[in-house]
Amino acid sequence: MEFLCYHRDRPGSLPLRSELLEEHWSYMDRYEKEMIARGPTLTDDRESPTGSVHIVDLPDAAAARAFAFDEPGHQAGVYRDVLLRRWRNLLGRTMWEFPGGGTDGDRYLVLGLGAGPAADLAVPADRDELIAYGPLLSDDGAAWLGTAVLLRAPDPETARAVLTADRYADIEVHAWQSGGRS
């Protein structure tokens, strides 16, 4: 089962985040085979982290909760909250298999928070800039709760346009970059 985990930083936690970076990476190294995508969200100027995104393939919801809440930064108080949702990998690949490379161009996390009937369940026809794409689901996979996308785009407005605007309660767009050890 695939899950999206988005840890959002607590204001003022950058020094603690930096102090725990090696512990964070070592923790994530234990999930190398399960990792579909990973990396920090960033401020608009892309200078400072604002959160941490991980998409992982784990056995069940209990394993996903352990993954999210045992993470060293979470345990130490770096994050203000955690979004943890079941997710379905509609592209069938990892971020390392993205044909557009690992670092070229601006990248974004787009979260469409569901309201009403499911939307954007099919991969868009123009998929060349999509790094990861899929629905956010309830733990049992039965209820659609939204859509999460990692993509390369020239600006936040173009990134936002990947989702059908009037089908969501809210659409968040966050600057994002591929993460992990260099």
N, C-alpha and C positions, 0 to 999 in steps of 0.2 A: 504494500500500500504506500502510495506517495503522499507526502505531507509538505506543506509550505509553513515555514516557521519564520516570523519576522519579529525580532527583538528591537524595540524602539528605545533609543538612548534616553536616559534621564538627563535633564538639563544639568550642566556642570560636571558630568561624569567622565569627560575626556581624559583627565589625568589618570583616573582609575582604569579606564578602558585601555589606555596605553600601557600601563603597568602590567595588565593581565594579558597582553597580546600573545605572548608565547604560550601561556596556559590555554588560551582560547584555541590557537592553532593546533596545539598538541591534542586537545580534546577533539577537535574536528578531524584530525588525522585518523582517529580511531574509526571514523565513519567514511573513510575515503571511498570504499567500494559502494556505499549506499548513496553517495552524493550525486545529485543531478545538477545542482547549481549552488553557488555561494558567492557572497560578497557584501560589502557595506553599502548602505544608502548614504548619501552625502548632502551637504548643504548645497544651495543653488550655485555657489561659486566652485563647488567640487573640492573645497579645501579641507573640510572636516567631516568625519563620520557622524551620522545621525541615527544609525541603526545597523542591523546585521540580518541579512536574508540567507536562509538555507532551505533548499528543496531536497528532500531525502526520501529514499525508498526504505521503509521500515516494516516490520512484521504486523504491527497493529497500533491502535491509538495509545495504548499504555506505553509502548516503546517510544512513540513520538513525544508523549508528555515527558518521559524521562530524558530524552534527548534535549528538549527545550529547557527544562527547568533544572537539570543538573549542570548545564553549561556554566563554566567558571564566572563569566561576567554577570550572569543572572544571579548566581549564588552570592556574589559580592555586592550587588546593588547597582550595577552599571545601567540596567534597563528599567524604564518606567512601566512598560507593559509588553506583553507577548501576544501576537496573533498566531495561533496555531490552528490550521485547517487541513483537512484531507484535501488532496489535489490530484488531478489526473493529467498525466503527461501526454498531451495530444500530439506533440511533435515526435515523441518516441526517441529522444536523444538527450545527451547531457550538454551543458554549456561548452564543454571542451570539444564537442563535435559540431559546434556552430560554424558553418562554412565562412562566416564573415571574420573569423579570427578572434583573438582574445582581447585585443585592446583598442583597435581602431574605432574612432567615432564615439560620440556620446551615447550612453546607455541609460536606460530607465527601468524602474519597477513601476508598473501600473496595476493598481488594485481597484477593481470595480466591486463595490459592496452591494450585494443583491437586494432587490425589492421586487416582489411579484414573480411572474413566470421567468424561467431560465432564459438567458440570453447568451449570445456569442459562444455557442457550444461547438461550432465548427471552426477549424483553423481558417483564418482569412486567406483569400486567394493569393494575395501578395505577402508571402511568408518569408521572403529572403532576409528580412531584418529581424525576424523573431528568434530569440535565443531560447526561451521557454514560454509555453502557452498552455493554459488549462483552467478548468473550472475549480472553484473552491467549493468543497462539499462538507456536509455534516459527517461526524465520525463514522456513521454506518454507510456513507456514500449515497444515501437515498435522496437527500435534499440539496438542491443547488443554493449556495450562499453568495456566489459572486464569481469573479474571474480574476486570475492573476497572470501577468505577462511580464517577462523580461525581454527588452528589445533595444535595438540600436535605432536612434532617430536623431534628426538634426536639432530638435527642440522639444520642450515639454508638450506643446500644443499638438504636434504631430504624434508624439507618443500617446497622448490621451485619446486621439482619434481612432486608435486601434479598437476601442470598445464603442458600442452603441450607446451614446450619451443618455438618452431618455429612458434607458432600461435599468438604471442603477440608482440607488438612494444616494450614492456618492462615488466619485472616481478620484482616487489619490494618485498623484504622479510624483515619484521621488527619483532624483539623480541616483544612479547606481553604477558600480563598477565590479568587474569580475574580481573575485577574492581568492585567498589562499596564499600559500607560500610562494615567493617569487622564484 
